Amino acid sequence: MRKAWLNIKNGFLSYSRGDRVGIITLSVLILILLGANAYVKRITPKAYYTPEQFEEIQAKWDAARQINKNSGLLSLFSFNPNTIAESALDSLDLPKHIKRNIIKYRAAGGSFKSNDDLRKLYGMSDSLFQHIAPFIVIPKAPVKPQTKNISRLAMETPSGFFDPNTASQEELEYFGFSSYQSNNIVSYRNSGGTYRQPEDLLKIYGLDSATYKRIYPYLKIDVRAEPEKEVPEELFTVELNSADTSDLIQLKGIGSVYASRIIKYRDLLGGFCNVNQLMEVYGFSEELFATVKPAVTVDTTAIKPIRINYAEFSELIRHPYFEKSNVNAILNEKDKNGPIKKLADLEALESVDAEFIDKIRPYVTCR
């Protein structure tokens, strides 16, 4: 034994110093790894429950859940999301955040007109909606009686004809125009405009093709009845959407400052659609507007609309008629439900109303 040890020792010493250090280091590492392996095997955690114990716990949990369900603590039952009381809503088997969002939506003035409207609730998933859809009961809204704000054409069939060059605002409303549309028709006429053919009505701000198609059978323009106007030599008109500052300063009361403001506001709008929009120019007084109104016209075909389905936040918020709440609501709607097919779809949004849509209609397109 002693001889064998001496042979090992002498053999080890026959190596160079560097080799001996490498052998010792490698031996120490091997011992450390062997020790660590033995230690890890000793401290490996064991399962807290055996498979049999886990199955027993699962069975108890399922039994308790069935008891809670049979006891009526939470269940699904037929409900109207527009009228259900908070106490009854608490008993409904729905996630708490969905119940909370139903109450918030109603408190903000919203109402669910169809079952699919519940899909718009924040946090409502497709699987959850499919689960509760058979229990949603939303009665059909009763037909509301017509009011004065709705055109008389919807209540009765008008008789006779009308000429947009001579008809009063009341007559226009009788034949199916809204008060807003009839006011714009008369304003265009008062600003010096003339309707020479039926299609000229389509240039009026707020008048869509559906309304035009409805009133066309009652439309009759008597060009011969148009009085000839004696235009003084010094009288001239300026078309707002094509004028430059040199054209505008020729108007009485308009200097270089006002001319610059008009053009700047026109660029922000994308073009004027009504001469009355001059009152929106900073510093424009009613007296100044009354002075220049007879000498200005508007060509609405020069308007450059915004493609709302491609516009970003910076482009929309730059327009004078868009506020931050409107822009965020529209962009969120696009992100959630895809491209906007028609502007009327935006009325369902919380921060968008019919008045806002009528205002922006000439300045946006869904193409």
C-alpha angles and dihedrals in degrees: 000000000000090000092051091051091050090051090052091046094048091046091051092049090051089071122087120263092255092051092049091052090050092050092050092047092049091049092051091050091050091052091048092051093048090050093047091050092052091048095050091051089055095050099041104128117243124221111278091216131028117234089256092053092048092052089051092052091047091052091051091050092050091049092051091048091051091050091052090049094049091046091063097238091133125005143145118255136157112288142167108226090206096058110019112123120238091245091055091043090056089060092052116104096240133120112272094239091055091052090048092050092050090056093045092049092052092045089055090057098262124139134192110239095178139010091258090062088075089065087070092063113112109256096019109133126197093247093051092047092051088051096054100030095095090058098050113104117184113168116221111262113252116247107264119225115253116263133205091264091064116080117261089234088074090056102039139005110257121224131215130019138284135210113215089210092063109016118113122232091257091053092050091052089050090058094052110278120130118240089253093053095044091050090053092048092053092043091055089051092048091051090060100270123140131200107225098166134018093252090064088078090068088068091065115107111251097016112118131193093256092060091044091053091050097051098037095095090059096045119108123164117195103202091179090060091059106113117233111243123217105222114199114232092243093052115097136159133226123212104220099210096055102031122110127205093273090057095046097049089061088070115096111262095012116115131174093279095054091041091055091047092051093051093045092051090045090055091050092050096043090239138332118277096182134026088229088072088077085080087066091061111105112266096006108145128204090244092054091046091052089052098051100032096087091052100051133075135181129225104200092190087075093063114117107214125207117243095232095195091058101034120110128214094267093054096048097043089052090066112092093228096055122084126193093257092052093048094048092048092050094046091047090050091052092048092048104039105017130241120001109247099190135003093240088070088068092066088082090065116100098233097040126081137177093261091056092048092051089050096052097036095100091047103052136053130193094212 
